[in-house]
Amino acid sequence: SDLTKDALGFYGKNLGLTFQIVDDTLDYNSNLNLFGKKIGNDFFEGKITLPIILLYQNANDVEKIKINEFFTKKNRDEKNFKEILEKIKKYNIISQCYKKAEHFIYLASNSLSIFDNSDEKRILEQLTSFSLERSF
């Protein structure tokens, strides 16, 4: 039926958004340096992702100008990245991003409530519980 099709579409969209946010956020999570994961790829490529959008929204006027400069110039360096990471810590951006991810995972999970219990449903529910654990 249309209802089940829409519910599954909604589930997929929101699960996808969750993974996208978690992935974008991992690239600015300096705790990951401990695990030797190379972070900052998005920054060096000049990609504007959720962490940068939220940082810009939180930043003061002086910081906004700086962020703007970083993303309009052709190349960014380690010094610039360090500065961005400091601001991301200052405004607690990582946890703001995960709050947004939690919102979408909650929506995905809720959309399954129209289905009767089944193995398939349980698998989809496990996906929603797994994807956030990946981020903390």
C-alpha positions as CSV (number, residue, x, y, z in Angstrom):
1,S,0.0,0.0,0.0
2,D,1.0,3.7,-0.3
3,L,1.2,3.9,3.5
4,T,3.8,1.2,3.8
5,K,5.7,2.5,0.8
6,D,5.8,6.0,2.2
7,A,6.8,4.7,5.7
8,L,9.8,2.8,4.2
9,G,10.8,5.8,2.0
10,F,10.7,8.0,5.1
11,Y,12.7,5.4,7.0
12,G,15.3,5.3,4.3
13,K,15.6,9.0,3.9
14,N,16.0,9.6,7.6
15,L,18.5,6.8,8.1
16,G,20.5,8.1,5.2
17,L,20.5,11.6,6.7
18,T,21.7,10.2,10.0
19,F,24.6,8.4,8.4
20,Q,25.5,11.5,6.3
21,I,25.6,13.7,9.5
22,V,27.6,11.1,11.4
23,D,30.0,10.8,8.6
24,D,30.4,14.6,8.1
25,T,30.9,15.0,11.9
26,L,33.5,12.3,12.1
27,D,35.7,14.4,9.9
28,Y,35.9,17.1,12.6
29,N,36.0,14.9,15.6
30,S,39.5,15.5,17.0
31,N,39.0,12.6,19.5
32,L,39.5,10.4,16.5
33,N,43.1,11.6,16.1
34,L,43.7,9.2,19.0
35,F,42.8,6.3,16.7
36,G,45.0,7.5,14.0
37,K,42.1,8.3,11.7
38,K,43.0,11.1,9.3
39,I,40.5,13.8,9.8
40,G,39.9,17.1,8.0
41,N,39.4,15.9,4.4
42,D,36.2,17.8,4.0
43,F,37.8,21.0,5.4
44,F,40.8,20.8,3.1
45,E,38.5,20.2,0.1
46,G,36.5,23.2,1.1
47,K,33.3,21.2,1.6
48,I,30.6,23.0,3.6
49,T,29.0,20.3,5.8
50,L,26.8,20.4,8.8
51,P,29.6,21.0,11.4
52,I,30.7,24.1,9.5
53,I,27.1,25.4,9.1
54,L,26.5,25.0,12.8
55,L,29.8,26.6,13.6
56,Y,29.0,29.5,11.4
57,Q,25.6,29.9,13.1
58,N,27.2,29.9,16.6
59,A,30.2,32.0,15.7
60,N,30.6,35.7,16.6
61,D,31.1,38.3,13.8
62,V,34.9,38.2,13.9
63,E,34.9,34.4,13.7
64,K,32.3,34.4,10.9
65,I,34.6,36.5,8.7
66,K,37.4,34.1,9.4
67,I,35.4,31.0,8.6
68,N,34.2,32.8,5.4
69,E,37.8,33.5,4.4
70,F,38.8,29.9,5.0
71,F,36.2,28.5,2.7
72,T,36.5,31.1,-0.1
73,K,40.2,30.8,-0.5
74,K,41.7,28.2,-2.9
75,N,43.6,26.2,-0.3
76,R,43.4,25.7,3.4
77,D,46.3,24.6,5.6
78,E,46.8,22.7,8.9
79,K,47.0,26.0,10.8
80,N,43.5,26.9,9.5
81,F,42.2,23.5,10.4
82,K,43.5,23.7,13.9
83,E,41.7,27.0,14.3
84,I,38.5,25.5,13.1
85,L,38.8,22.5,15.4
86,E,39.3,24.9,18.4
87,K,36.1,26.8,17.5
88,I,34.3,23.5,17.0
89,K,35.3,22.6,20.6
90,K,34.5,26.0,21.9
91,Y,30.9,25.8,20.6
92,N,30.4,22.1,21.3
93,I,29.6,21.5,17.6
94,I,30.2,17.8,17.6
95,S,27.5,17.1,20.1
96,Q,25.1,19.6,18.3
97,C,25.6,17.5,15.2
98,Y,24.9,14.2,17.0
99,K,21.7,15.8,18.5
100,K,20.6,16.4,14.9
101,A,21.5,12.9,13.9
102,E,19.5,11.6,16.9
103,H,16.5,13.5,15.7
104,F,16.7,11.8,12.3
105,I,17.3,8.4,13.7
106,Y,14.3,8.8,15.9
107,L,12.2,9.7,12.9
108,A,13.5,6.7,11.0
109,S,12.8,4.4,13.9
110,N,9.3,5.8,14.5
111,S,8.3,5.2,10.9
112,L,8.6,1.5,11.5
113,S,5.8,1.5,14.1
114,I,3.1,0.9,11.4
115,F,4.6,-2.5,10.6
116,D,3.8,-5.7,12.5
117,N,6.7,-7.4,14.3
118,S,8.8,-9.5,11.9
119,D,12.4,-10.5,11.3
120,E,12.6,-7.7,8.6
121,K,11.3,-5.1,11.0
122,R,13.8,-6.2,13.7
123,I,16.7,-5.9,11.2
124,L,15.6,-2.3,10.2
125,E,15.3,-1.4,13.9
126,Q,18.8,-2.7,14.6
127,L,20.1,-0.5,11.8
128,T,18.7,2.5,13.6
129,S,20.2,1.6,16.9
130,F,23.6,0.7,15.3
131,S,24.2,3.9,13.3
132,L,24.4,6.2,16.3
133,E,26.6,3.9,18.4
134,R,29.1,4.3,15.5
135,S,29.4,8.0,16.4
136,F,30.1,8.1,20.1
